């Protein structure tokens, strides 16, 4: 059994979904701390002028001692309407804009109060949209309180996983020897970003899922399988 895990992410990139797709169980790590300048509350779209960040404003006071469950979205700012306007301006000429933009309007206007809950609700939408069947659980629903490498190891043991699929940054903190002691192998995601039709000239990888979705539709499985599994 393969387990993977990741922090919540706003409008995630393709590699996030590839990591979920390849696992039998994916753990949504909503019990970790908020990280400034991460992809938890922001992501990039492509414009005629290059990449543009879409950022959810958050109330960061006390974030060092709290988790994403308690990190509040700053809803006093009109970030939802601004993000929708930016997406409309830059994707209205895409193949799927007319079909998908109304869905996006509904998705972004759900009035969640915390970063974790907002990202969780959005993730459910994307999993359904792309027909990804991996079992997804929230770390906040589990009785596991360890940190970093020990957290991942405990998650694997709790779900009886014999393989952990890590992002490349896991090389910086995972104690692989402790996994080996428990008979758990660790693999690091080697994601090769696929090329696909894009507006605005030269192809830019690592954009938000919005970019692929608007340009290419909801057939995510095919492009990820073709590129990452060599089929």
Secondary structure, DSSP 8 states (H G I E B T S, - for coil): -EEEEEE--TT--HHHHHHHHT-SEEEEETTS---TTSSSSEEEEEETTEEEEEE--EE-TTGGGS-TTS-EE-TTS-HHHHHHHHHHHHHTTSTTHHHHHHHHHHHHT----BHHHHHHHHHHHHHHHTT---EEEEGGGS-----HHHHHHHHHHHTT-SEEEE-GGGGGT--HHHHHHTT-EEEE----------SSSS---S--HHHHHHHH-S-HHHHHHHHHS--
